[in-house]
Amino acid sequence: MSATQHPTAGASTPVTGDPLDGGLSKKGLSAGTVGLIGAVVIGISCIAPAYTLTAALGPTVSEVGFQVPAIILVGFIPMLLVAFGYRELNRAMPDSGTSFTWGARAFGPWVGWLAGWGLIAATILVLSNLAGIAVEFLFLLIDQLAGSPGTIAELAFNPFINVGVCLLFMLGATFVSYRDMQTTQKLQYYLVGFQVLVLVVFSVAAFAAVAQGNAFDASPVELSWFNPFAVGDLGAVVAGLSLSIFIFWGWDVTLTMNEETKDPEKTPGRAATLTVVIIVALYLLISVSLLSYAGVGTGELGLGNEDIQSNVFFYLSGPILGPVAWLVSLAVLTSSAASLQSTFVSPARTLLAMGHYGALPPKFAAVSPRFFTPGYATIVSAIVASVFYAVMRFISEDVLWDTITTLGMMICFYYGLTAFACVWYFRKQWFDSARNVFFTLVFPLVGGIILAFLFVRTLIDSMDPDYGSGSNIGGLGLVFILGVAVIGIGIVIMIWQAIRRPAFFRGETLSIDSPASLRRAKR
């Protein structure tokens, strides 16, 4: 069967790809609706700086102390290197399947399927956590505005109330995501602009308190804070890096929108690079200001205090901002809610591509005839994330938080595979120019190796029953069990799909190819 005619595309999304281009084809999405600024805004929204830092800053301090800025910078390096690889792949093959499509084109259908699964699993894990954080900060905000310390905020920890409100958040995010990308862009402009503004004001106020002598534990900023070698312990560096990978994750959403962006070969890659650079600058500003204000001690407001590490912004917003501390709660709420909505973009479009090329049932290839969005895939993503959150929330809150560390493993897994896909796909072009040496070989290879190392190291370390929350089953750490289970489930589903839909796994619907061979074929 020709790569341009396979039954899995569905009537609404006929495959019209050029067979010389390995069967790549449009999927019915609304082309040209997202510009560079819109893509960057959605990328920042997906990363959710306010949400990620309030959850990750404390644990990172517990691992590396004042060297948090150094760990942020070191974590930024593999992200930037991998982003360069993504940019090159997108330039050659702008396809909404991203990691799935590129992995299949470079290494074949089996590796491509697993790369797609890694992306989907990671986003499903974070969707559930985003909804949970949104619920907590909604009740906290109401509590602060009502002036009833702790009374209303405690309701968020009632599992029935928590899950019920969480499902309402998920429903709202699904509704917006189902609609056209212009609706998403308009909403994100306001939500992202507000959270970034509040975070900058929060940091400036912290620095002002230090300058005026009103800080809790004023610590002068030192160059050693930016030196990763000052950490000393390799295990602490790796643990800190794993957390930093989590706080940067999400920029690749700019690539999954490539079929909906203006100038799809260039805009998504530029947006990814800009997003990562903006985020690292924002993270450094916030982390340095809070370290300078609170220090890393275990005192009441010290960042080393275990009681405040799970929600740093909540405990420091009052002392730093006084009567307008509620703005920080609102910023984290809008951050998690905005990211909840924008994060739907990646799994929905990956599932769409997998259905389109015959790697999943044809229903996933369905595009809304009114909004030109992957409607069925969006709804499935929402249902799976909702069920996962509800089950995990009733099992244990510790289990839910362990999914954050598991998320870091999945990010390293599919980012690393995609980086290596870039290296291998362009292997016949490595030495065509000095630019190619760096952007198609050195940068993605180094980035991929770093992420592969972090994946293996985290997998080994997480076997320790004390890793993460300390929960374990049969003496094995819960993070390890969750990570292996997620990958194992993906392998089982992949084998089942290979039995049911062998065309994709025989390379008939999405072929292995390289730029050099394409040029020869076209000549």
Secondary structure, DSSP 8 states (H G I E B T S, - for coil): --TT--GGG-TTS-----GGGTT----S--TT-B-HHHHHHHHHHHH-HHHHHHHHHHHHHHHHGGGHHHHHHHHHHHHHHHHHHHHHHHHH---TTTHHHHHHHHH-HHHHHHHHHHHHHHHHHHHHHHHHHHHHHHHHHHHHHHT-TTTTGGGGGSHHHHHHHHHHHHHHHHHHHHS-HHHHHHHHHHHHHHHHHHHHHHHHHHHHHHHTT--SS-----GGGG-GGGS--HHHHHHHHHHHHHHHTTTTHHHHTGGGBSSTTTHHHHHHHHHHHHHHHHHHHHHHHHHHHH-SSSSTT-TT-TTTTT-HHHHHHHHHHGGGTHHHHHHHHHHHHHHHHHHTHHHHHHHHHHHHTTSS-GGGG---TTT-S-HHHHHHHHHHHHHHHHHHHHH-HHHHHHHHHHHHHHHHHHHHHHHHHHHHHTGGGTTSSHHHIIIIIIHHHHHHHHHHHHHHHHHHHTTSTTSTTS-EETTEEHHHHHHHHHHHHHHHHHHHHHHH-HHHHTTSSS----HHHHHHHH-
